[in-house]
Amino acid sequence: MQDYVFTSGRRTVAVAGSCLALTALGLGLGLGLNSQAHAASYGTPTISLSAGYLSGAVGGVGDPTVQVTVAQSGADAGALTVAASKSSKTSVAPTSAVTVTGTGATPQLVVAAAAQGYTDLTVKVTGLGGRTATKTLHYAASASVQQPADTRYLTGSSDASAAVDVGGGYVVVADDESNVLRLYDRSTSGAPVRTWDFSDDIGVDKEIDIEGGARVGDTIYWTGSLGNNKDGEYKAARNTVFTTKVTGSGANTALSYGSSYGKLRDDLVAWDKANGNRYGFAAGTAAGEIPKEIDGFNVEGLEFAPGSTTTAYIGFRAPLAPAVAGGKALLVPVTNIDKVVANGTAAAFGTPIELDLGGLSVRDIRKNAANQYLIVAGSWAADDNSDPYALYSWTGNASDKPVKLRDLPTTDPGAWEAVVDVPDLTAAGARAQLITDDGSADLYGDGTEAKDLTHPEWQKSRSTWFTITG
């Protein structure tokens, strides 16, 4: 036996007739050195996230995911592992609530929220040789809502105000805090697939306050609220109706600018004056007048009359008719909407329609190809997230009364603002998808209104499918 000192430490080996033992030792040492050299050849892994900010909901179904992209020099991406290693607030989402699916260079990450609030999640990639790298995902979770299985969240904006179906399971959604139109997948939560802003084409640099949209053929008509702003000030951009042309459908939908008109409010006021100021439009649009009052002036609905491509109903949130508690909802037909927007022709008006919606006003109106209408009815009031909402069906004919289908829930944040499309209302179990304006909602429990959140990924509106026929 003989002691030998090696760089890796003292070893005692048998030398008599034992070349094999030395050979084996040498091989063992060589393997160790080779392994160390191999480990040293692996680079530090890299990791990136498709979004640094993510929103989810307690009990949410189909919440948005984040794509994680990882790599390591000298290693196959399939040998790398990704996991959440730390949460700054485990009550909102512990690391065990983070699921990573898929292998290779681009796995997907999703978070199952445990409670309302915010947390920073550390996402770590572990590569060969024990090397690691991290990125931080800033996560916000809203509270649970009714019908979570039927609810999705449209992120990127919290102020959805009008929606138009474009087929293939997709919808274009307007925003009353900006002039951006967003294309969303109706079946899942997440960011818009595409966006458009036609402000430059229209010639406005302020918000139009888009509140209604209606499609005829390949043209979508969009209208601003036409009213004063919340401080009672006239803003010209709000007096805008414009069109977009649609090509393609579904995820391949594209919009292009058509034309615009900036005097519909003026035309309505002149028409009402000529008819004895029946609805008080001049008073409702006067300087200092707040638009969302029972006798105010605020448009929130737009849809075409039965079988027509030229007559459109303008649906009013305010005023009621008459402007007293229990008053009726008001529709004013524009009988030449095509010429108004395309050519700048002054608007012509048909006989106004007053509908009994139980003292509520029009928040949206939509019809299908069979001229079956749905009306989202809500309060004229500005602070209305908890006020009554209801859904009515209607034939589109002035002589027919609307029929109440159901009340809409008001315990969750948001104001019901849009109905995407109208199913066959003669079929049992028909379902319709409605969208909320969550701009004034405190989604994450910190007192911040959603419209004021600094990260668009945390801003969101809620869409919910409701069964509306028995």
C-alpha positions as CSV (number, residue, x, y, z in Angstrom):
1,M,0.0,0.0,0.0
2,Q,1.2,3.5,-0.7
3,D,-0.1,7.0,0.0
4,Y,-0.1,9.4,-3.0
5,V,-1.2,13.1,-2.8
6,F,-3.3,14.3,-5.7
7,T,-4.7,17.7,-6.4
8,S,-8.1,16.4,-5.5
9,G,-6.8,15.1,-2.1
10,R,-4.8,12.2,-0.5
11,R,-5.5,8.7,-1.8
12,T,-4.1,5.4,-0.6
13,V,-3.6,2.8,-3.4
14,A,-2.2,-0.7,-3.7
15,V,0.8,-0.8,-6.0
16,A,2.0,-4.3,-5.8
17,G,0.9,-6.1,-8.9
18,S,-1.8,-3.5,-9.3
19,C,-1.4,-1.4,-12.4
20,L,-5.1,-2.0,-12.9
21,A,-5.9,-0.1,-9.7
22,L,-3.9,3.0,-10.9
23,T,-5.5,2.8,-14.3
24,A,-8.9,2.8,-12.7
25,L,-8.0,5.6,-10.4
26,G,-6.7,7.6,-13.4
27,L,-9.9,7.0,-15.3
28,G,-11.9,8.1,-12.3
29,L,-9.9,11.3,-11.9
30,G,-10.1,11.9,-15.6
31,L,-13.9,11.6,-15.6
32,G,-14.2,14.0,-12.7
33,L,-12.0,16.5,-14.4
34,N,-13.8,16.1,-17.7
35,S,-17.2,16.6,-15.9
36,Q,-15.9,19.8,-14.3
37,A,-14.7,21.0,-17.7
38,H,-18.0,20.1,-19.3
39,A,-19.9,22.0,-16.6
40,A,-17.7,25.0,-17.2
41,S,-18.6,24.9,-20.9
42,Y,-22.3,25.6,-20.2
43,G,-23.2,29.3,-20.4
44,T,-25.5,31.1,-18.0
45,P,-29.1,30.5,-19.1
46,T,-31.2,33.3,-20.5
47,I,-34.9,33.9,-19.8
48,S,-37.5,36.4,-21.1
49,L,-41.2,36.8,-20.7
50,S,-43.7,37.7,-23.4
51,A,-45.2,40.2,-20.8
52,G,-43.8,41.6,-17.6
53,Y,-47.2,42.3,-16.2
54,L,-50.1,39.9,-16.0
55,S,-53.7,40.0,-14.7
56,G,-55.8,37.1,-13.5
57,A,-58.9,36.6,-11.4
58,V,-59.7,34.4,-8.4
59,G,-61.5,31.4,-9.8
60,G,-60.9,32.6,-13.3
61,V,-61.3,30.3,-16.3
62,G,-59.1,30.8,-19.4
63,D,-56.9,33.4,-17.7
64,P,-54.1,34.9,-19.8
65,T,-50.8,33.1,-20.1
66,V,-47.3,34.3,-20.5
67,Q,-44.8,32.7,-22.8
68,V,-41.4,32.0,-21.3
69,T,-38.4,31.9,-23.7
70,V,-35.3,30.2,-22.4
71,A,-31.9,29.1,-23.8
72,Q,-28.5,28.1,-22.6
73,S,-25.3,27.8,-24.7
74,G,-24.0,24.3,-24.9
75,A,-27.3,22.8,-23.8
76,D,-30.5,21.7,-25.5
77,A,-33.5,23.8,-24.4
78,G,-35.4,20.6,-23.5
79,A,-32.9,20.0,-20.6
80,L,-33.8,23.3,-19.0
81,T,-36.5,23.6,-16.3
82,V,-38.7,26.6,-15.5
83,A,-40.6,27.3,-12.3
84,A,-41.7,30.0,-9.9
85,S,-39.1,30.3,-7.1
86,K,-40.6,33.1,-5.1
87,S,-43.8,35.2,-4.5
88,S,-43.7,38.5,-2.8
89,K,-47.2,38.0,-1.4
90,T,-48.1,34.3,-1.2
91,S,-51.7,35.1,-0.1
92,V,-52.3,36.4,-3.6
93,A,-50.5,33.7,-5.4
94,P,-48.0,31.3,-3.9
95,T,-45.4,29.6,-6.1
96,S,-47.5,26.5,-6.1
97,A,-50.1,28.5,-8.0
98,V,-47.8,28.9,-10.9
99,T,-48.1,26.2,-13.6
100,V,-45.6,25.9,-16.4
101,T,-46.7,23.7,-19.4
102,G,-44.7,22.6,-22.4
103,T,-41.1,21.9,-22.8
104,G,-38.3,23.3,-25.0
105,A,-37.5,26.9,-25.6
106,T,-41.0,28.4,-25.2
107,P,-43.1,26.9,-22.3
108,Q,-46.3,28.7,-21.2
109,L,-46.9,30.0,-17.7
110,V,-50.3,30.5,-16.0
111,V,-51.2,31.7,-12.5
112,A,-54.1,30.5,-10.4
113,A,-55.0,33.5,-8.2
114,A,-55.7,32.7,-4.5
115,A,-56.8,36.2,-3.4
116,Q,-57.4,39.7,-4.7
117,G,-54.2,41.9,-4.8
118,Y,-50.7,42.2,-6.2
119,T,-47.6,40.0,-6.1
120,D,-44.2,39.8,-7.8
121,L,-43.4,36.3,-9.0
122,T,-39.8,35.3,-9.5
123,V,-39.6,33.0,-12.5
124,K,-36.4,30.9,-12.6
125,V,-34.8,28.8,-15.3
126,T,-32.4,26.1,-14.2
127,G,-29.9,24.9,-16.8
128,L,-27.2,22.3,-17.0
129,G,-24.3,22.7,-14.6
130,G,-26.7,24.1,-12.0
131,R,-26.7,27.5,-13.6
132,T,-29.8,29.7,-13.2
133,A,-31.4,33.0,-14.3
134,T,-34.6,34.8,-13.2
135,K,-37.1,37.3,-14.4
136,T,-39.9,39.0,-12.4
137,L,-43.5,38.8,-13.4
138,H,-45.7,41.5,-11.9
139,Y,-49.1,39.9,-11.2
140,A,-52.5,41.4,-10.3
141,A,-55.5,39.4,-9.3
142,S,-59.1,40.7,-9.3
143,A,-61.8,39.2,-7.0
144,S,-64.0,36.3,-7.9
145,V,-67.2,37.0,-9.8
146,Q,-70.5,35.3,-10.5
147,Q,-70.5,32.8,-13.3
148,P,-66.7,32.4,-13.5
149,A,-67.0,29.6,-16.0
150,D,-68.8,31.9,-18.4
151,T,-66.6,34.9,-17.8
152,R,-63.6,36.1,-19.7
153,Y,-61.4,39.3,-19.4
154,L,-60.4,41.6,-22.2
155,T,-57.1,43.2,-21.2
156,G,-55.4,46.3,-22.5
157,S,-58.2,48.6,-21.6
158,S,-60.8,48.8,-18.8
159,D,-63.4,51.0,-20.6
160,A,-65.2,48.8,-23.1
161,S,-68.1,50.8,-24.4
162,A,-69.3,49.1,-27.7
163,A,-68.8,45.8,-29.4
164,V,-69.4,44.5,-32.9
165,D,-69.1,40.8,-33.9
166,V,-66.8,40.1,-36.9
167,G,-67.4,36.4,-37.1
168,G,-65.2,33.4,-36.3
169,G,-65.5,33.9,-32.6
170,Y,-63.9,37.4,-32.6
171,V,-65.2,40.9,-31.7
172,V,-64.1,44.5,-32.2
173,V,-64.4,46.4,-29.0
174,A,-64.5,50.2,-28.7
175,D,-63.2,52.2,-25.7
176,D,-64.7,55.4,-24.3
177,E,-61.4,56.6,-22.9
178,S,-59.4,56.4,-26.1
179,N,-60.2,56.1,-29.8
180,V,-58.6,52.7,-30.1
181,L,-60.5,49.8,-31.6
182,R,-59.4,46.3,-30.4
183,L,-59.9,42.9,-31.9
184,Y,-60.4,40.1,-29.3
185,D,-60.9,36.4,-29.2
186,R,-64.3,36.0,-27.6
187,S,-63.5,32.6,-26.1
188,T,-60.4,33.4,-24.0
189,S,-59.0,36.1,-21.7
190,G,-56.1,38.2,-22.8
191,A,-54.8,41.0,-24.9
192,P,-56.2,42.2,-28.2
193,V,-55.1,40.4,-31.3
194,R,-55.0,43.7,-33.3
195,T,-55.7,47.3,-32.7
196,W,-56.5,50.4,-34.8
197,D,-56.7,54.1,-34.1
198,F,-58.2,56.3,-36.8
199,S,-57.8,59.6,-34.9
200,D,-55.5,61.1,-37.5
201,D,-57.9,60.1,-40.3
202,I,-60.8,61.7,-38.5
203,G,-58.8,64.7,-37.6
204,V,-59.3,64.6,-33.8
205,D,-56.7,64.6,-31.0
206,K,-59.1,64.0,-28.1
207,E,-61.3,61.1,-27.2
208,I,-64.4,60.6,-29.2
209,D,-66.0,58.9,-26.3
210,I,-67.2,56.0,-28.5
211,E,-70.4,54.6,-27.1
212,G,-72.1,52.7,-29.9
213,G,-71.4,50.7,-33.0
214,A,-73.5,49.0,-35.6
215,R,-72.6,46.9,-38.7
216,V,-74.3,46.9,-42.1
217,G,-72.6,44.8,-44.8
218,D,-68.9,45.5,-44.6
219,T,-69.3,48.9,-42.9
220,I,-69.3,49.5,-39.1
221,Y,-70.7,52.8,-37.9
222,W,-69.3,54.2,-34.6
223,T,-70.8,57.1,-32.7
224,G,-69.4,59.2,-29.9
225,S,-71.6,60.1,-26.9
226,L,-72.4,63.4,-28.5
227,G,-72.7,64.9,-25.0
228,N,-70.6,67.3,-22.9
229,N,-67.8,65.8,-20.9
230,K,-68.3,65.0,-17.2
231,D,-67.5,68.6,-16.2
232,G,-70.2,69.9,-18.5
233,E,-67.8,71.1,-21.2
234,Y,-68.3,70.9,-24.9
235,K,-65.6,68.8,-26.6
236,A,-65.9,68.7,-30.4
237,A,-64.3,65.2,-30.8
238,R,-67.3,63.7,-28.9
239,N,-69.6,65.0,-31.7
240,T,-68.3,62.4,-34.1
241,V,-69.8,59.6,-36.1
242,F,-67.4,57.6,-38.3
243,T,-67.2,54.4,-40.3
244,T,-64.7,51.7,-40.7
245,K,-64.6,49.1,-43.6
246,V,-64.2,45.5,-42.7
247,T,-62.2,43.0,-44.7
248,G,-61.7,39.4,-43.6
249,S,-63.2,37.9,-40.5
250,G,-62.2,36.3,-37.2
251,A,-58.5,36.6,-36.4
252,N,-57.9,37.9,-39.9
253,T,-60.2,40.8,-39.5
254,A,-58.8,44.1,-40.8
255,L,-60.4,47.6,-40.5
256,S,-59.8,50.6,-42.7
257,Y,-61.1,54.1,-42.3
258,G,-64.2,55.1,-44.2
259,S,-65.5,58.6,-43.4
260,S,-66.8,60.8,-40.6
261,Y,-69.3,63.5,-39.6
262,G,-69.0,66.0,-36.8
263,K,-72.4,67.7,-36.6
264,L,-74.9,65.0,-35.5
265,R,-75.4,66.6,-32.1
266,D,-76.1,70.0,-33.8
267,D,-78.6,68.3,-36.1
268,L,-80.4,66.6,-33.1
269,V,-80.6,69.9,-31.2
270,A,-82.0,71.7,-34.2
271,W,-84.5,69.0,-34.8
272,D,-85.7,69.0,-31.2
273,K,-86.0,72.8,-31.2
274,A,-88.1,72.6,-34.4
275,N,-90.4,70.2,-32.6
276,G,-91.0,72.3,-29.5
277,N,-88.0,71.2,-27.4
278,R,-89.9,68.1,-26.6
279,Y,-86.8,66.3,-25.2
280,G,-84.8,69.3,-24.0
281,F,-81.8,68.7,-26.2
282,A,-80.8,72.3,-26.2
283,A,-80.8,72.5,-22.4
284,G,-79.1,69.2,-22.1
285,T,-76.2,70.3,-24.3
286,A,-75.8,73.8,-22.8
287,A,-72.5,74.8,-21.3
288,G,-72.1,73.5,-17.8
289,E,-74.7,70.7,-18.2
290,I,-73.6,67.3,-17.0
291,P,-74.5,64.7,-19.7
292,K,-75.4,61.8,-17.4
293,E,-78.4,63.3,-15.7
294,I,-82.1,62.3,-16.1
295,D,-82.5,65.4,-18.3
296,G,-79.0,65.4,-19.8
297,F,-77.9,64.5,-23.2
298,N,-75.8,61.3,-23.8
299,V,-75.9,58.7,-26.6
300,E,-75.0,55.1,-25.8
301,G,-76.7,52.9,-28.4
302,L,-76.6,52.6,-32.2
303,E,-78.3,50.0,-34.4
304,F,-80.1,49.8,-37.7
305,A,-83.9,49.7,-38.1
306,P,-85.4,46.4,-39.2
307,G,-84.4,45.6,-42.8
308,S,-82.8,48.9,-43.4
309,T,-79.2,49.9,-44.4
310,T,-79.9,53.7,-44.2
311,T,-82.0,54.2,-41.0
312,A,-80.2,53.9,-37.7
313,Y,-81.7,54.1,-34.2
314,I,-79.8,56.5,-31.9
315,G,-80.2,55.1,-28.3
316,F,-80.1,57.7,-25.5
317,R,-78.8,57.1,-22.0
318,A,-80.1,60.5,-21.2
319,P,-82.6,62.1,-21.2
320,L,-85.5,59.9,-20.2
321,A,-88.9,60.7,-21.9
322,P,-90.2,62.5,-20.0
323,A,-87.2,63.3,-17.8
324,V,-88.7,62.0,-14.6
325,A,-88.3,58.9,-12.5
326,G,-90.1,56.1,-14.4
327,G,-89.7,57.9,-17.7
328,K,-89.3,55.9,-21.0
329,A,-86.1,55.2,-22.9
330,L,-85.6,57.2,-26.1
331,L,-84.6,56.1,-29.6
332,V,-84.4,58.7,-32.4
333,P,-84.2,57.3,-36.0
334,V,-81.7,58.9,-38.3
335,T,-83.2,58.1,-41.7
336,N,-80.2,58.9,-43.9
337,I,-77.2,57.8,-41.8
338,D,-75.4,56.6,-44.9
339,K,-75.4,60.0,-46.6
340,V,-74.8,61.8,-43.3
341,V,-71.4,60.0,-42.7
342,A,-70.4,59.5,-46.3
343,N,-71.3,62.9,-47.8
344,G,-71.7,65.2,-44.8
345,T,-75.5,65.6,-45.6
346,A,-77.4,67.1,-42.6
347,A,-79.2,64.3,-40.7
348,A,-82.9,63.7,-41.2
349,F,-85.0,62.2,-38.4
350,G,-88.0,59.9,-38.2
351,T,-90.6,59.7,-35.5
352,P,-89.0,59.2,-32.1
353,I,-89.6,55.9,-30.3
354,E,-90.2,55.8,-26.5
355,L,-89.8,52.4,-24.9
356,D,-90.9,51.3,-21.5
357,L,-87.7,49.7,-19.9
358,G,-89.0,50.0,-16.4
359,G,-87.5,53.5,-15.8
360,L,-84.1,52.5,-17.3
361,S,-82.5,53.9,-20.4
362,V,-80.6,52.5,-23.4
363,R,-77.0,51.3,-22.7
364,D,-76.7,49.3,-25.8
365,I,-79.0,47.9,-28.6
366,R,-78.2,45.1,-31.0
367,K,-80.1,43.1,-33.6
368,N,-79.5,39.9,-35.6
369,A,-80.3,39.1,-39.3
370,A,-83.8,38.1,-38.3
371,N,-84.4,41.6,-36.8
372,Q,-84.6,40.3,-33.3
373,Y,-83.3,43.0,-30.9
374,L,-81.6,42.9,-27.5
375,I,-81.5,46.1,-25.4
376,V,-79.2,46.5,-22.5
377,A,-81.1,48.7,-20.1
378,G,-79.4,50.6,-17.3
379,S,-79.5,53.8,-15.3
380,W,-78.9,57.2,-16.7
381,A,-76.8,58.0,-13.6
382,A,-73.0,58.4,-13.8
383,D,-72.2,56.5,-10.6
384,D,-74.0,53.4,-11.7
385,N,-72.0,50.2,-11.1
386,S,-74.5,49.0,-8.6
387,D,-77.6,50.4,-10.2
388,P,-80.2,48.1,-11.8
389,Y,-79.5,46.6,-15.2
390,A,-81.8,44.4,-17.3
391,L,-81.9,42.8,-20.7
392,Y,-84.9,43.2,-23.0
393,S,-85.9,41.8,-26.3
394,W,-87.7,43.9,-28.9
395,T,-89.0,43.6,-32.5
396,G,-87.6,46.9,-33.7
397,N,-91.1,48.2,-34.4
398,A,-92.3,51.3,-32.6
399,S,-95.7,49.8,-32.0
400,D,-94.3,46.7,-30.1
401,K,-93.4,46.8,-26.5
402,P,-90.0,45.4,-25.3
403,V,-90.1,42.2,-23.2
404,K,-87.9,41.9,-20.2
405,L,-85.8,38.7,-20.4
406,R,-83.8,38.9,-17.2
407,D,-82.1,41.2,-14.7
408,L,-78.3,41.5,-14.9
409,P,-76.1,41.0,-11.9
410,T,-74.7,44.1,-10.2
411,T,-72.7,42.8,-7.3
412,D,-69.5,42.5,-9.3
413,P,-67.5,45.5,-10.5
414,G,-68.4,47.1,-13.8
415,A,-71.3,48.6,-15.8
416,W,-73.0,46.5,-18.5
417,E,-72.2,48.5,-21.7
418,A,-72.3,46.2,-24.7
419,V,-73.9,43.1,-26.2
420,V,-71.8,41.4,-28.8
421,D,-74.5,39.7,-30.9
422,V,-78.0,38.4,-30.8
423,P,-78.8,34.7,-30.8
424,D,-82.0,33.2,-32.1
425,L,-84.4,34.4,-29.4
426,T,-87.0,31.8,-30.4
427,A,-84.6,29.0,-29.4
428,A,-84.6,27.6,-25.9
429,G,-81.4,28.2,-23.9
430,A,-80.1,30.9,-26.2
431,R,-77.0,32.7,-24.8
432,A,-75.7,36.2,-25.3
433,Q,-72.3,37.6,-24.4
434,L,-72.3,41.0,-22.7
435,I,-69.3,43.2,-21.8
436,T,-68.7,45.6,-18.9
437,D,-67.0,49.0,-18.7
438,D,-64.8,48.6,-15.6
439,G,-63.1,51.9,-15.9
440,S,-64.4,53.1,-12.5
441,A,-63.9,49.8,-10.8
442,D,-61.4,49.1,-8.0
443,L,-60.3,45.7,-9.5
444,Y,-57.4,44.9,-7.2
445,G,-58.6,46.3,-3.8
446,D,-56.1,49.1,-3.5
447,G,-58.5,52.0,-4.2
448,T,-57.2,52.6,-7.8
449,E,-59.8,53.0,-10.5
450,A,-59.0,50.6,-13.4
451,K,-58.7,53.4,-15.9
452,D,-55.9,54.9,-13.8
453,L,-53.8,51.8,-13.6
454,T,-50.4,52.4,-15.1
455,H,-50.0,49.1,-16.9
456,P,-52.5,48.2,-19.7
457,E,-52.0,44.5,-19.0
458,W,-53.7,45.1,-15.6
459,Q,-56.6,47.1,-17.2
460,K,-59.5,44.9,-18.3
461,S,-63.1,44.7,-19.0
462,R,-65.2,41.6,-18.3
463,S,-67.3,39.6,-20.7
464,T,-69.9,37.1,-19.6
465,W,-72.2,34.7,-21.4
466,F,-75.8,34.7,-20.1
467,T,-78.6,32.3,-20.9
468,I,-81.5,34.6,-21.9
469,T,-84.3,32.3,-23.1
470,G,-85.9,29.5,-21.2
